[in-house]
Amino acid sequence: MTVNEFIDELSSISLPNVFNPYRDICDFSDHVASPYLRCQNLRLFLNTILKREVRSIWLGRDLGYRGGRRTGIPLTDEFHLNALQDTFGVFGVLKATSDQQEPLKERTASEVWKMLRLIGQPILLWNVFPFHPFEENDPRSNRRHTTQEFDFCREILMTVLEWLKPTTMIALGADAEAAMLSIGHKCYRVRHPSYGGQAAFSREICEVYQIPHARQVAIK
């Protein structure tokens, strides 16, 4: 499957109480071209990663409403779009939401990109469930995807893993790890960086990538 075919498949999926940023338009923050721009952002990101033969993947649980729901790129908020160029060499990504909307920060994305800048190497960022599930009648909430939703999108995750054939797989939190184990993949589990997990997350990432403690302290 090519990247274009993959994105076409992503953008064809519609589920109840799930925002698909590659086809849906948010009533609060989007304009008519937002889904197209998010598709293009993801296309640029994936093509860059795959051309560089990256073998490391970080996996979150779902897209967050302040992060990937708006940008189309997992674990990346609008505030860190420029970091894709500076750190990974991904050129051309654009803010996909309305010009009247200020770029938003997401706690998880901020901690993830702090560590990515420290590591200084391209890493594929993904979520075990590739969309943004929300509570009924509250599209600006986050919830955990259901087993049925995961099963519906299981092949998407399998395609990403088949493309990359990663040698280093890091799950951010227990839910992401459980999803990976359910499809037969063991991975490093690190503390999720939100809700007080920042220090443990940065320490555990430093351990995986063998970053000296002095550099770890410097980023705090």
N, C-alpha and C positions, 0 to 999 in steps of 0.2 A: 504494500500500500504506500502510495506517495504521500508527502505532506499535504498536498492539495486535496487528495481524496480523503485523507484523515480529517481535515478541517471541514470538508463537505459533510462527512458523516456526523461530526460533532454538531454542526449547525442544523442538522435535520431532526434532532431529538427534542421532544417536548414532553415534560412531565408535570403533574400537578404540584403546586407549591415548590417548584424548583425554577430558578432563574437561569436560563441558558444564555450567557453573555454573547454567544456567537450567532444568536438569532433573535433574542428578545430585546425590547426597548423598555427601559425603566422610565416610569411616569415622572419620577422625581428628578432625574439627573441626565437623561439621555436626549439625543436628537436623532433624526431619522437615519443618519449614517453611522451611528455608534456600533451596531453589530458588525458592520463591514470593517470598521477600524480595528475592532478587537480581533477579528479574524486575521487581519493583516498583521497586527502586532504579534499574534501567536505564530503566524507563518514565518515572520522574520526571525523570531526567537528559535523556533525548532530548526529551521534551515541552518542557522549559525551553529547551533549546538551539534547537529548531526554532521556537518562538514568538518568540525574540529575533532571528531572522534572522541568525544567526551565519554567517560566510563563511570561517572559518579552521578547519582540521582538523590535528591531530597524530596520526600513525600509528605505532604500535609494531608489533612482529612478531606476538607471541602474548600471551595472558594469562599472567601469572606466578603461581606457586603461592602466593606470599605477598601478591599484590595482587588483580588482577581475578578470579582464581579464587574468592576469598573474598567480594568485595564485589559482583561483577557489573558493575562500572564499569571500563572500560579505564584503565590507567595510574594507578589509584587504589587505595591500600591502606586498611585499616581506620583507620589512624592519621590519615588525611587526609579522612575522610568529612565532618567538620564544615567543612572548607574548601570543599566544594561549596556550602554555604549562604552562607558568608562571602564567597566570591569570585564565584560564578556565580549565586547566588540560587536554588539547588536546595534546596527544603525537603522534609523528610520521609524522607530516606534513613536506613536503619537498619543496624546491625551484623547480619549474616546468620548468623554462626557461633554456636556454643554460648556461653552466658553464662560458662561456666567457662574459655573461651579468652580470653587477654589479646589486645587489639588488636595486630596485627602491623604492623611497618614493612617496606617494601620499598625497596631502594636506588633503583631507577628511579623509583618513585612519589615518593619524597622529593625527588629532583632536579627532576622534572617540576613538582611543586606549588610548589617554591621559585620557579621561573620564572613559573608561572601567577599567583602572588600579585604578583610584580613587574610583570607586564604589566597585570593588573587588568581583563581583559576575557574574556567567555565564549569558550571554544574547544571544539569537538567533539573529544573524545578517542576514539580507536578503535584497533583492531588489524587488520592485513590478514588475519589468521586469527583469528576471534572467540572461540576457545576455548583451553583449556590442554592442549597436547600434553605427554606425559610419557614417560620411558623405561619400557619394559615392566617390570612388577612393582615400579615405584618411582613411585607417584603424587605424591610430594613432590619430584620433579625437574622441571627444565625442559629441553625439547629444541626444536629447530626443527621446524616443521610440514613435511610432505612436499609435493611438487608435487601429488600426487593429493589430499591433504587440502585444499590451497588451491583446487584446481579444483572440488572438491565444494562449497565455500563461496563461490565466486567471486561469485555473484549477490547474496549478502549484502553484500559490499563495494560492489558496483555500486549497490545500493539506497541505501546510506548516502550515496554520492557524488551520486546523483541527487536525493536529498532536499535536500542542503546546497548543491549547486552551488558548491563552495568556490572562492574566488579566491586563497587562500593554503593550500598543502598542504605539510606538513613531515613528512618521513620520518625516524624515529629509527633511523639505521643503514642499512647496505647491504642487508640482507634486506628491510626494508620498502620501500626504494626500488625494488629489483628487482621486487617484487610489483606495485607501482604501475605501473612501466614495462610489465609484462607485460599489463596491461589498458589500456594506451594513455594513461597519465597521467604527465606530468612533475611533479616536485615538488622543493622544497628538501630536500637531504639534510644532516642535521646528525649530529654524532657521538652515538652512543648514550651515555646518561649513566652506564651501569654499567661496571665493570671499568676504572676509571681515566679514564673519559671525561668526568667532571663539568665540569672547567674548560673543555674545548673545547665541550661542549654549551651551557653558559651563555653563553660568548662568541658562539657562532654564533647562538643564539636572540636575543641582544641585537642582533646585526647585522641579522637579519631584521626585527625590530620596531623598529629604530632607537632603542634604549634607550641613553642616554648612558653612557659608560664609568664615570663616577663612581657611578652607580646600580648598575652591574654589580659593581664592586668592593665596594660596600656589602653585597651579599647573601652574600659569601663567608664 
